[in-house]
Amino acid sequence: MTLGLFFGFDILVGWIYHESVTLFLLFDMLFIGLNLVIFLLLRRHAVVLKIRESILVVNLLWVLIGMAGAIPLFLYTPVTFSSAFFEAISGFTTTGATVYTDIEHLPHMILFHRSLMHWLGGVGIIVLGVGLLSVINPTGSLSLFKAEATGIQIEKLRPKIKDTALSLWAIYLLLTLVDTLLLKLFGMNWFDAVNHAFSTLSTGGFSTKNSSLGYFQSPWIIWVTTFFMMVSGINFLAHLKLLYRDTSGYRSEEVRWYLLLFLILGGMLTAVHMEIGGDSLFHASTHAFFTIASVMTTTGFATIDYATWSHLAVAIILLAMLIGGNAGSTAGGIKVIRYVVIFKTLFAELKRILHPKAFISVFIDGIKLERHILASTFGFFTLFVFTVGLMSIYIYARGYDEMTAISGALAIVGNVGPGFGHVGPAENFGFFSDIDKLILSIGMIIGRLECYTVFILFTSSFWKRF
């Protein structure tokens, strides 16, 4: 019902731009009405929402919201339902991969609809649900938050998980507003500013222009977007702590490595860009740091076709694609904190070889990590690589080249958006068949829910006690 109410903003945009909103309005009324009937029928039903139920709810919900988001696209644009479903899942999972070739000729309400799906999926529709779900089932909020939350551990700053979720949304809304105002100040119109702010804060990447941010040809728009992409890639709990005048969140090991990797990769790409393109330092650094921020935070915006820069540049960008943002951010990917844990664990094991009787522990920010956290981290990394590998084999088996297969799989499962080859920053995913798009959509959901939440459905133990 909440999603249906948000779709009302799409209809309002269509009405403002004098577009035909009748079909959209009819669909939204039926959508809200159907869910309202179900809610009224079940409102007195006892809700038991433990971890198993929460995991099942999250998986089903992502499929259902994808179908709901796809219907307006199917009604108003000349695409199949599979293509519309792919676009909607790409929107809600903040992947940013698109099937549309000519974006600028889409109706304004559809452009806004795509960006709104990004924005809602950014912090996580389930986190919004945590704030509302407590009305129905106060004991189920934490288990649902666990099923959706990304990263290693869940950290609560407020006494109730509902308050934490709503506080995160308030910060999210504030950052979106500031980004919108700055984009408007530097030359965008209000419509483009709102849409790109939605895509930036969600680290999604949908644009209102065929050439993405490159259309505006403003270095200040690019730098503002670079800044907000990096901010969105930081754990939002760090931003929440700042409200309590606590800057410790920004001094964490994960944030320090995140910023250091950004500066190193951005500097390397700047040097390559200056050498290959012969551009000035300012021009080269503008596009280089923007590209690293876009790929590292899995946003997927582009200013120029970076796939043509050189093999070294492509290697640097691929490395950034593998990193991802912070846990607890809107970014996808493996996440920086997991790399920190993995490398510290590997170094600890090397020390253990030299000192077999020593007790060697792994610490993050001065806190000793339990063995189950280390096992979970390595397990996720294995599942992520396994999923990317399977997706790569599938795309390659469909007849596409190795670069398209590997980068496309990484872009889908890592929720990055563009890759290289046929799915490069100047291309789109429209050429895939309907079956391909459905399989790629599943890959995006697996990446968004960080593997465990989906793969656990394929275990017999999950279903035994239902």
Secondary structure, DSSP 8 states (H G I E B T S, - for coil): -HHHHHHHHHHHHHHHTT---HHHHHHHHHHHHHHHHHHHHHTTS-----HHHHHHHHHHHHHHHHHHHHHHHHHHSS--HHHHHHHHHHHHTT------S-GGGS-HHHHHHHHHHHHHHHH-HHHHHHHHHHHH-TTSHHHHHHHH--SS-----SSSHHHHHHHHHHHHHHHHHHHHHHHHHTT--HHHHHHHHHHHHTT----SSTTGGGGT--HHHHHHHHHHHHHHTS-HHHHHHHHTT--GGGGSHHHHHHHHHHHHHHHHHHHHHHHHH---HHHHHHHHHHHHHHHHTT----SS-GGGS-HHHHHHHHHHHHH---TTSS--SS-HHHHHHHHHHHHHHHHHHH-TTS----EETTEE--HHHHHHHHHHHHHHHHHHHHHHHHHHHTT--HHHHHHHHHHHHTT----SGGGSTT--STTS-HHHHHHHHHHHHHHHTTTHHHHGGGSHHHHHT-
